[in-house]
Amino acid sequence: AEKKINGKAMLENFLIEEKYFGKTKYDLLEGKMDCSFNFEVSEFFNDITKAINKSLIQGKCNSGKVKLRGIDLKNIASKIDDLDTLPKFLALINQKNTQGFSIIKSIDLNFMIKKGVLRINGLKSIQDNVRINSTGNYDLISDRLNIKNEFLVRTEKYKNLPPFRINFNGSSSNYKVSYDFQEIRDVLFAEGINKILKKKKKIVINPGSLKGILKGLDLKKEVDPEKIIDLFLN
């Protein structure tokens, strides 16, 4: 019969050091984390692949302040108040412009490792102006990941800005990035129109009224608020 080892484990004040993950574009470092998990490990110590496939680990982790390398969330949040079009927003979060560091106030993670796959059931990261909710999978054997991230930003001007999403798919060293800006696009486009209308001393547009007009438009192309303004003035 196959022998298994069962148990519970805890890690307290586990120091997150850069050398643990290597120098990649996005890294957590210089923070401490507490973790607790249950595990069931098969005795295949001479075959690491089989051991990973046969193991079951389920637990949670949380941290206090930790540094995130690869993006400056504070800088992005400070500039969002000046945005009124989607192209400006896309330029702001362009990977070339998101270098730097962020201080994350706390991280809460629920995870499971089953059949060689790390399942992120819920990962919440909180910064002063940004909350990030992440879910997804990472295959430990084939090095394939599929991570979905929802960003919720609060600024002085935009108190109820809807979320936008950035997803990663591929290997840990070669992944594709996809975006979902449907909801935030409506708000920024309305902001652009309202900016024009206020100058003309006309009506103010609610973002919800734009959904039918914006539906199906190519997010990669700029839609000029000036060209659509006549729909509301005639």
Salt bridges, closest charged atoms under 4 A:
GLU2 OE1 - LYS54 NZ 3.98
GLU17 OE1 - LYS19 NZ 3.84
GLU18 OE2 - ARG69 NH1 2.19
ASP27 OD2 - ARG69 NH2 2.55
GLU30 OE1 - LYS67 NZ 3.38
GLU40 OE2 - LYS4 NZ 3.33
ASP84 OD1 - LYS88 NZ 3.22
ASP84 OD2 - LYS195 NZ 2.85
ASP128 OD1 - LYS105 NZ 3.72
GLU150 OE2 - ARG165 NH2 3.14
GLU156 OE2 - LYS159 NZ 3.97
ASP180 OD2 - ARG165 NH1 3.64
GLU183 OE2 - ARG165 NH1 3.16
ASP186 OD1 - ARG185 NE 3.87
GLU191 OE2 - LYS157 NZ 3.02
